Amino acid sequence: MSYYTDDFMFDVMGIEEIPDYLFHYTSLETLACILKYKTLRFTRLDKVNDKNEATSKDLAHANTLVFVSCWMGNDSESIPMWNMYTSGMNGVRIKAPTNLFPGRKKPVVFERGGARLSYNGDPYVIPRVEPAFGLIGRSIVGPNKVHYSNDPRYLHVTCKTNYQDRIVLDFSDLGMFKDLSWSYEEEWRYRILGMLDADFPNDKFLNEVTLDLRRYPVTPEHIDIKLDENIFNEIEITTGPKMTDSQFILLEALIEKYASNTVINKSNINIR
């Protein structure tokens, strides 16, 4: 049973539509990589700061299947976000359109799992230790808003349903729920899943290899997805409240070299 459905988004979370723009707090160094390589990094969930991310009660190490890029929906600056995700509050906040990827396809909300989009261009490759099968794809789940709750049914989700001769895998809920202590992030999330939702025969290979993420793990710790270069005519950069004059000079040089149409705004927060 999936909790994260279109009805859940609309009726429980109160989401009326997918935003046109989202916001990403990061360091000046990470911004430099985004601008130079025109890519967005998705990080595997067992490598992020919340150690309880994407816990499943029926699939060990499920968080190793999920790669995420994390954004915020609130256009007001957040002191906790500046403090946590930009070193010394001297990084940047990126404002970017939600249809980031080649082809600029709009997210479509599905009955199960929320919004999803596909992109043009080279597919991502997610290998696993053999003989487990890896995955090749161009599908990104999101952007979807994270739901915050201390209800254990959300925090320890079900990923598989057993029938007599079949196993149904469903990763719709994986990585979409966090406990209330993280609610200040107001997070919207893009996800790449390292295994397909599917109905499989309940056989030895599935149980001893495919579902054994400890012995046959996903090998990459991150995935870099190409961005559509047109978005660099639309993004805006807000400087951190404690960005120094020398860091601002470096920021201007980066923008001039890699994204000359990008707007730079100074933070509205005054803090010592």
DAURWO-V312727 format. One record per pair of residues at least 6 apart in sequence whose ideal C-beta (glycine too) atoms are under 6 Angstrom apart, sorted by the first residue. I is the first residue (numbers start at 0). J is the second residue. D is the distance in Angstrom with one decimal. If there is no record, write none. Layout:
# DAURWO-V312727
i;j;d
I;J;D
I;J;D
This chain:
# DAURWO-V312727
i;j;d
1;111;4.9
1;169;5.8
1;171;4.2
1;172;5.9
2;172;5.4
3;113;5.8
3;171;5.2
3;172;5.0
3;175;4.8
4;111;5.5
5;108;5.4
5;110;5.4
8;14;4.6
8;113;5.8
12;146;5.8
14;144;5.9
17;106;5.0
17;114;5.3
18;72;5.6
20;94;5.6
20;96;5.8
21;70;3.9
21;97;5.7
21;187;5.3
22;71;4.6
22;92;5.6
22;94;5.5
23;70;5.0
23;93;4.5
24;80;4.6
24;84;4.0
24;85;5.6
24;92;5.2
25;90;5.7
26;85;5.9
26;86;5.7
26;90;4.4
27;90;5.6
27;246;6.0
30;91;5.2
31;253;5.6
34;253;5.6
34;257;3.9
34;258;5.4
35;257;5.8
37;226;5.0
37;228;5.9
38;223;4.2
38;225;5.6
39;68;5.5
39;224;5.3
39;226;5.6
40;221;5.3
40;223;5.3
41;66;3.8
41;67;6.0
41;68;5.1
41;191;5.3
41;222;4.6
42;221;5.0
43;66;5.4
43;220;5.1
44;52;4.5
44;53;4.7
44;62;4.1
44;65;4.5
44;174;5.6
45;62;4.6
45;63;5.2
46;220;5.5
52;62;5.3
53;61;5.7
53;62;3.8
53;65;5.3
53;173;5.0
53;174;4.2
54;155;5.0
55;61;3.8
55;156;5.6
55;158;4.7
56;155;4.4
57;157;5.6
57;158;5.9
57;159;5.6
58;158;4.3
60;212;3.9
60;213;5.6
61;158;5.8
61;173;5.8
63;212;5.4
63;216;5.8
63;217;5.0
64;193;4.2
64;194;5.4
65;173;5.6
65;174;4.3
65;190;5.7
66;191;4.3
66;222;5.1
67;188;5.4
67;190;5.4
68;189;4.5
69;186;5.6
69;188;5.6
70;187;4.7
71;185;5.4
72;185;5.6
72;187;5.0
73;185;4.9
76;268;5.5
79;183;5.2
81;88;4.6
81;239;5.8
82;88;5.9
85;239;5.0
87;241;5.7
88;239;4.8
88;240;5.1
88;241;4.2
89;239;4.6
89;241;4.7
89;242;4.6
89;246;5.8
90;239;4.9
91;236;5.2
92;237;4.3
93;234;6.0
94;235;4.2
95;234;4.7
96;230;5.8
96;233;5.4
97;142;5.4
98;105;5.5
99;226;5.5
99;230;5.7
100;118;3.6
100;227;5.8
101;118;5.0
101;119;4.4
101;120;4.2
101;227;4.8
102;118;5.4
102;119;3.7
103;227;5.5
104;116;5.2
104;117;5.9
106;114;3.9
106;116;4.6
108;114;5.0
109;115;5.8
111;171;5.1
112;171;3.9
113;143;3.8
114;141;5.7
114;143;5.4
115;140;5.1
116;139;5.5
117;137;5.3
117;138;5.2
118;137;5.5
120;225;5.6
122;135;5.0
122;136;5.7
122;137;4.9
123;222;5.1
124;135;5.4
125;133;5.4
125;134;4.5
125;193;4.5
126;133;4.0
126;218;5.1
127;133;5.0
127;215;5.6
127;217;5.4
128;215;4.6
128;216;5.8
130;208;5.9
131;208;5.2
131;209;6.0
131;215;3.7
134;193;5.7
139;189;5.5
139;191;5.9
140;190;4.3
141;188;5.6
141;189;3.9
141;190;5.6
142;187;4.5
142;189;5.4
143;188;6.0
144;187;5.2
145;177;5.5
145;186;4.3
145;188;5.7
146;176;5.3
147;177;5.6
147;179;5.1
147;182;4.0
149;178;5.3
149;179;5.3
153;176;4.0
154;176;5.8
156;172;4.0
158;170;5.9
159;166;5.5
159;168;5.3
160;167;4.5
164;201;5.4
165;198;5.8
165;201;5.6
166;199;5.1
166;201;4.9
167;198;5.1
168;196;5.7
168;197;5.6
169;196;5.3
170;192;5.3
170;196;5.8
174;190;5.7
191;222;5.9
193;217;4.8
199;205;5.3
208;215;5.7
231;258;4.1
232;260;4.7
234;261;5.6
235;262;4.4
236;261;6.0
236;263;5.1
237;264;4.7
237;266;5.9
238;265;5.5
238;266;5.6
240;266;4.5
240;268;4.3
240;270;4.9
254;261;5.0
